[in-house]
Amino acid sequence: MILTICPNPSIDCTIELESLNVGMLNRIQGKVETYSGKALNVAIGVSRLGEDCTATGFMFANQKRTFEHVLTGEGVKCDFVECAGGTRVNYKIIDKRSMLTEINDVGAEVVKEKQAELVLKAGSLASEADIVVMSGSLPKGVEPEFYAEVIKNLPERVKVVVDTEKINMLSAISVRELFMVKPNVKELENFSGENVRSISDVVKASAAYFDKGVKYVLASLGTEGAVLTDGKDSFYCKSASVAVNSTVGAGDSMVAAACVGIYNGVPMREILKEAVAAGTAAVTTSGTNLFYKDKYKEIYSKLQTERI
């Protein structure tokens, strides 16, 4: 089983415009609302690829039933820590040039008692898991050290995968060796202090994670594909050429497919190919909708990996 931990769920409202005109009237051409959060997206992706997945994390009372309805409809088991208040609403504004403008809400505060409850719940649920994914930002009232608190309480035998910004990542890697991290280029640069301009730069910058005990780095390069490296072997896979509707959720889809590959014990080349197929398939869907398995299979058949 794969367990995902989502500290900061969100309602994502994707708005399509002809063009974003700042300081002027803008008329909406399309609008999609999805119930989201990085680790929840991963859970849905894992389930769509046919593997057993459980989602936990904080869940705010006002929208708890709706989130659970959506997730169970996707075949994901749910066991959340309920908190008072409402879920944050994030706005993703996309114009016809495929330019994305994001406006992220803060949401309700999570009290210390609920934080302690999630630490215990995640540890308990992880006793039945092979892989644990913790990803995303933290809600109001929760400090970066929370990543360390949760991960420290997980069983030593589970493979831990983390996808989050630098300050949370530093907290996560301070307490145990992580199995895999999934930075994008900007996150890779921020963490390593290196400029990333080429594929070889990606491998070089990834050393900053290996120095902290990370086993694998899956680096997302956007439309250029991705790199998977363990510091000794490194592979590159270029994305297939597809019509881009929205890039939101592509990274989460990559994490989902990579975890399924890890769970099934496939080699590095295959993990990377599956991850890129899922990430590429995700950009063909509108709003924050994730990939669908038929599109994933179609794209997967077209991809090639190469050793760096």
Secondary structure by P-SEA (a helix, b strand, c coil): cbbbbbccccbbbbbbbccccccbbbbbcbbbbbbccaaaaaaaaaaaabbbbbbbcccccccaaaaaaaaaaacbbbbbbcccbbbbbbbbbbccccbbbbbbbbcccccaaaaaaaaaaaaaaaccccbbbbbcccccccccaaaaaaaaaccccbbbbbbccaaaaaaaacccccccccccaaaaaaacccccccaaaaaaaaaaaaaaccccccccccccccccccccbbbbbbbcccccccccaaaaaaaaaaaaaaaacccaaaaaaaaaaaaaaaaaccccccccaaaaaaaaaacccccc
